[in-house]
Amino acid sequence: MRKSVNRVWRRVMANKLISEMGLPKSIANIFAARNIHTAKDALSLTEFELMELLDVGLAEVTTAVSSISEISCPPYQTALSLLEQRMHNEHLAGHLPTRLKGLDAALCGGIPFGVITELVGPAGIGKTQFCLKLSLLASLPSSHGGLDGHVVYVDTESKFSSRRMIEIGVNSFPEIFQIEGMAQQMAGRILVLQPTTPTEFSECLQKIKDSLLQHHVKLLVIDSMAALVSGDGQGQCRQHPLGWHMTFIKSLAEFSRIPVVVTNQVRSHSGDDPFHYSFQDSRQNLDFPTTFDSHLVAALGIPWAHAVSIRLVLESKSGQRFIKVAKSSMSPPVAFTFAISASGISLLHDDGIEMTGPEINAICGQVLKHFNVASSINDAHNIKYFRDFEVTVVYSIKNWSFRVVCG
Amino acid sequence: MEVSSLPISASHRAKLISAGYISISSLSSISPAHLARDLGISENEATGILKVASQRGGPERTIPSHHSIVDGLRAQTAWDMLHEEESCRRITTSCADLDDILGGGISCKEVTEIGGVPGIGKTQLGIQLAINVQIPLEYGGLAGKAVYIDTEGSFMVERVQQVAEACIKDMQEYDSFLRKDLPARQVNLQANDFLANIYYFRICSYTEQIAVINYLEKFISEHKDIKVVIVDSITFHFRQDFDDMALRTRLLGGMALKLMKLAKKFTLAVILLNQVTTKYSGGSFQLTLALGDSWSHACTNRIILYWNGNGRYAHIDKSPSIRSASAPYAVTGRGIRNLASNCKRVKLILRARLAHDEHICRSLI
C-alpha cells in the first residue's frame, strides 16, 4: 500500500513547489515574484526566457535551473534492482498468467502489469471471451494461481454476460466452483460498469482512479475502447479525440501496477491510410493492403497503437482462428491457433508459428465458413456472441443442435 | 563585440547601453567603482559585469592572429577533428547489415534519432544497444554503461535479460570458434551484470523529461563510464495535450541542444526513439516521423525503421557523414539480428575484434 502511495506522490513531481526546494532565498523570491511557482512553470521556459523574465544573469539562471531539475527528476534505479523489486513484490514478477501455455511463454509469464495490453480483432472473434476469462483468473484465490483481487470491467457495448462467465468458471476450474458459495464470491469480486455516453465513460475512469487503491483492484478491463469515441484521429487531426483517455489510462496502469486490458475494434482500410514514407518509391514496394486478403485495420489510429505496449491481434483465416502477438517488446512475433469452447479460449497448439513479416500486424476478417453449434442453445445469451455473423437462421430454436452456415 | 550580446540581466544591459557602453572594448579599462557610479548600481554588480565582459572579450585584447582567435573561442581545426572522428568508437547493433550501412555501428559523440511505426522494433533496438555498449573491450565493445530514459513504460526487464543472455552466448561462441587453439577462456559475465549497468529513469510528464535531461550532465560526470543515453520515446509526452505549439518547438529545440552538448562533451551516443504520424503531401497521406518539421532538423542522424515487402528494414534518412542506404534486420528471441543466416553472427564479432585491434595499432603509432 505504501508503495502505491509513494507512486501517487511521485506523480506530482511536475507540480513540486519551488518554494519548497531549498533554493537560495534570493532566487526563490524572484521566482515567486514573477509567478513561477512550480517546477513545471520554471522548466517550460528556456534559459534565455528566464533571464529576461527574472532579470538575472545567465550563470544564476543556469544554477537555479539545474537545482530545480535535479530535485524534480525522478530517482533512478538499475535494471537489476527493477527486476529484483518486481520478482520480490509482484505475482510472477508482474504477470497475470492467461493459462494459455504458448501465449504465457511468449509473454514471459502472462499479461504484464503496469502497461496496456490491447486485444484487437473483428466482431465475434473472441475478444470479450478472452476478457471474461481474464476477469475470472484475476479474481481466483492465489492458491489457484489467481491474483486474489477485485476486477473492474468497463463494458461499453453491453456485452458482459455473467452467465457465460460462470460457465467458463465451472468448466475451467471445476474444483473451485463446485465449492458452496465460491461462484458467488468470485462473481462478487467483479464490478461491471456500463457507461453509455462518452461523458459517463470519462467519469467512470475518474472514479476508477480514485477507488483503485482502496478496493484491491487487480485488473482493469475496458471492453471496448472504440465504442464511445468518434473518429480515430487520422490525417490532419492534431488533437487526438482519445488523447486524454490514452494518457490517463496509461498512467493509471503505471502507478497502480495492475494489468489493463483494452479491446479495440477494426475498420476497413480506406484509401487514405498511409503505409509509405516519402523516401519509399510506391511503385517499387508491394502494396501493403492487397498482399493480404484483408482490408481491415485497427481503429483508434497510430497514436493509440504507439500507446499500447502489447497488441494481440485476433483474426480468422481459412476457417481457423489465430491470436497473434503483433506488438510486444518482450516477445518475438508469433501466432497461435485458438478455439472458443465452453471453458473459454484455448490454444490448439502451444508451439506458436513465428511470423517474421508484416502479416503479423494484418487483421484478416474472413467470416468463418461454418461452425458447429453442438451444445444446446437454450437462451438468447448464447446467441449474443454469434450475432455479428450473418446468420440466416431464426434465433428461437430451443433444445436443438444444428449447423449454422454463414458467409 | 557588442554589449547587447553579453549574458547579463536585461536591466543591466539597458543601463550599460544608455550610459554609452556599446562595445565590450569600452569596458576593458574601467574600474568597478567607476562603472558602479556611472550605472547607479552596487560595486558587486559592477564587478560581476566586468568579469563576464572580460571572459567574452578576451581574444580582442590580444594581437589578432588566426590561432589566438581560434583558441579564445574553443575551436578546432578540421585536421584535428578528422583524427577524432576516425578514432571514435561505435556501438554495434548486432546486425551485420545494419552495422555496415552505419559505418560500423552507432557513433559515439552524436545524436541519432530512430523512428518507426509501432511494433517495428525501436525499443528492441534501444535495448540491444544498451546491452551492446557493455560488451568488454576484448570482444570489440566499449565496456561502457547505459542510461535508459523510459517515457512510455516499454522497458521490459524480462526482455533485457533475454538479450543479455544471448549476448553472453555470442561471446562464448566466438571464444570457442575462433580461439580453439588457445586455452579456454571463460566468459565471466552473467546476465545480471549487464542489468546492473543500465541506469533506468521512468519519466511521467514533459516536465520530468526536461528535468532529467538537464540533470544528466551532473549524473554523467558522476558516472564517467556511461557511453550511451537512450530516450524511449522522446515524443510521447509532447504529443498529446500540448496546446501551445510554439512552446513545444522551443522546448524540443532546447532539449536537442542540451543532448548534443552532452554527446560531444562526454563522447557518448545519444539515441532518441521517435513515433510516426501522417502528413499530407503530394496528393496523398504519407508516414513521417512525429514532432514536426523543426524537430527534423534538430538531430544529427536520422534512421527510419519500416516494413518493406516481407521484412523489416532500416533506412538512413539523414546523416552528415554516411550515405543514404537501407538494410534489412530481424527481431528474434535473441534480440536484433541479421535477416540472413546465423553464420554471419560470428563474422560480426570477428569484424569488431579486427576493428579493435586496428584501433590499438593505430594508437601505438
Boltz contact constraints between the chains, C-beta under 6 A:
constraints:
  - contact:
      token1: [A, 13]
      token2: [B, 208]
      max_distance: 6.0
  - contact:
      token1: [A, 14]
      token2: [B, 205]
      max_distance: 6.0
  - contact:
      token1: [A, 14]
      token2: [B, 207]
      max_distance: 6.0
  - contact:
      token1: [A, 39]
      token2: [B, 207]
      max_distance: 6.0
  - contact:
      token1: [A, 40]
      token2: [B, 207]
      max_distance: 6.0
  - contact:
      token1: [A, 43]
      token2: [B, 207]
      max_distance: 6.0
  - contact:
      token1: [A, 43]
      token2: [B, 210]
      max_distance: 6.0
  - contact:
      token1: [A, 46]
      token2: [B, 250]
      max_distance: 6.0
  - contact:
      token1: [A, 46]
      token2: [B, 254]
      max_distance: 6.0
  - contact:
      token1: [A, 52]
      token2: [B, 10]
      max_distance: 6.0
  - contact:
      token1: [A, 55]
      token2: [B, 9]
      max_distance: 6.0
  - contact:
      token1: [A, 55]
      token2: [B, 10]
      max_distance: 6.0
  - contact:
      token1: [A, 55]
      token2: [B, 11]
      max_distance: 6.0
  - contact:
      token1: [A, 56]
      token2: [B, 9]
      max_distance: 6.0
  - contact:
      token1: [A, 57]
      token2: [B, 8]
      max_distance: 6.0
  - contact:
      token1: [A, 57]
      token2: [B, 9]
      max_distance: 6.0
  - contact:
      token1: [A, 58]
      token2: [B, 7]
      max_distance: 6.0
  - contact:
      token1: [A, 66]
      token2: [B, 214]
      max_distance: 6.0
  - contact:
      token1: [A, 69]
      token2: [B, 211]
      max_distance: 6.0
  - contact:
      token1: [A, 69]
      token2: [B, 214]
      max_distance: 6.0
  - contact:
      token1: [A, 69]
      token2: [B, 215]
      max_distance: 6.0
  - contact:
      token1: [A, 70]
      token2: [B, 215]
      max_distance: 6.0
  - contact:
      token1: [A, 72]
      token2: [B, 211]
      max_distance: 6.0
  - contact:
      token1: [A, 73]
      token2: [B, 211]
      max_distance: 6.0
  - contact:
      token1: [A, 73]
      token2: [B, 212]
      max_distance: 6.0
  - contact:
      token1: [A, 73]
      token2: [B, 215]
      max_distance: 6.0
  - contact:
      token1: [A, 74]
      token2: [B, 208]
      max_distance: 6.0
  - contact:
      token1: [A, 76]
      token2: [B, 199]
      max_distance: 6.0
  - contact:
      token1: [A, 76]
      token2: [B, 201]
      max_distance: 6.0
  - contact:
      token1: [A, 77]
      token2: [B, 200]
      max_distance: 6.0
  - contact:
      token1: [A, 78]
      token2: [B, 196]
      max_distance: 6.0
  - contact:
      token1: [A, 79]
      token2: [B, 157]
      max_distance: 6.0
  - contact:
      token1: [A, 79]
      token2: [B, 160]
      max_distance: 6.0
  - contact:
      token1: [A, 79]
      token2: [B, 195]
      max_distance: 6.0
  - contact:
      token1: [A, 79]
      token2: [B, 198]
      max_distance: 6.0
  - contact:
      token1: [A, 79]
      token2: [B, 200]
      max_distance: 6.0
  - contact:
      token1: [A, 80]
      token2: [B, 192]
      max_distance: 6.0
  - contact:
      token1: [A, 80]
      token2: [B, 195]
      max_distance: 6.0
  - contact:
      token1: [A, 80]
      token2: [B, 196]
      max_distance: 6.0
  - contact:
      token1: [A, 82]
      token2: [B, 157]
      max_distance: 6.0
  - contact:
      token1: [A, 82]
      token2: [B, 200]
      max_distance: 6.0
  - contact:
      token1: [A, 83]
      token2: [B, 157]
      max_distance: 6.0
  - contact:
      token1: [A, 108]
      token2: [B, 158]
      max_distance: 6.0
  - contact:
      token1: [A, 115]
      token2: [B, 153]
      max_distance: 6.0
  - contact:
      token1: [A, 235]
      token2: [B, 278]
      max_distance: 6.0
  - contact:
      token1: [A, 243]
      token2: [B, 240]
      max_distance: 6.0
  - contact:
      token1: [A, 247]
      token2: [B, 240]
      max_distance: 6.0
  - contact:
      token1: [A, 254]
      token2: [B, 153]
      max_distance: 6.0
  - contact:
      token1: [A, 272]
      token2: [B, 285]
      max_distance: 6.0
  - contact:
      token1: [A, 274]
      token2: [B, 278]
      max_distance: 6.0
  - contact:
      token1: [A, 274]
      token2: [B, 285]
      max_distance: 6.0
  - contact:
      token1: [A, 274]
      token2: [B, 286]
      max_distance: 6.0
  - contact:
      token1: [A, 274]
      token2: [B, 287]
      max_distance: 6.0
  - contact:
      token1: [A, 277]
      token2: [B, 287]
      max_distance: 6.0
  - contact:
      token1: [A, 278]
      token2: [B, 286]
      max_distance: 6.0
  - contact:
      token1: [A, 285]
      token2: [B, 308]
      max_distance: 6.0
  - contact:
      token1: [A, 286]
      token2: [B, 309]
      max_distance: 6.0
  - contact:
      token1: [A, 305]
      token2: [B, 118]
      max_distance: 6.0
  - contact:
      token1: [A, 306]
      token2: [B, 118]
      max_distance: 6.0
  - contact:
      token1: [A, 306]
      token2: [B, 275]
      max_distance: 6.0
  - contact:
      token1: [A, 309]
      token2: [B, 154]
      max_distance: 6.0
  - contact:
      token1: [A, 326]
      token2: [B, 119]
      max_distance: 6.0
  - contact:
      token1: [A, 327]
      token2: [B, 118]
      max_distance: 6.0
  - contact:
      token1: [A, 327]
      token2: [B, 119]
      max_distance: 6.0
  - contact:
      token1: [A, 329]
      token2: [B, 123]
      max_distance: 6.0
  - contact:
      token1: [A, 329]
      token2: [B, 154]
      max_distance: 6.0
  - contact:
      token1: [A, 329]
      token2: [B, 156]
      max_distance: 6.0
  - contact:
      token1: [A, 329]
      token2: [B, 159]
      max_distance: 6.0
  - contact:
      token1: [A, 330]
      token2: [B, 156]
      max_distance: 6.0
  - contact:
      token1: [A, 330]
      token2: [B, 158]
      max_distance: 6.0
  - contact:
      token1: [A, 330]
      token2: [B, 159]
      max_distance: 6.0
  - contact:
      token1: [A, 332]
      token2: [B, 332]
      max_distance: 6.0
  - contact:
      token1: [A, 332]
      token2: [B, 333]
      max_distance: 6.0
  - contact:
      token1: [A, 357]
      token2: [B, 310]
      max_distance: 6.0
  - contact:
      token1: [A, 358]
      token2: [B, 307]
      max_distance: 6.0
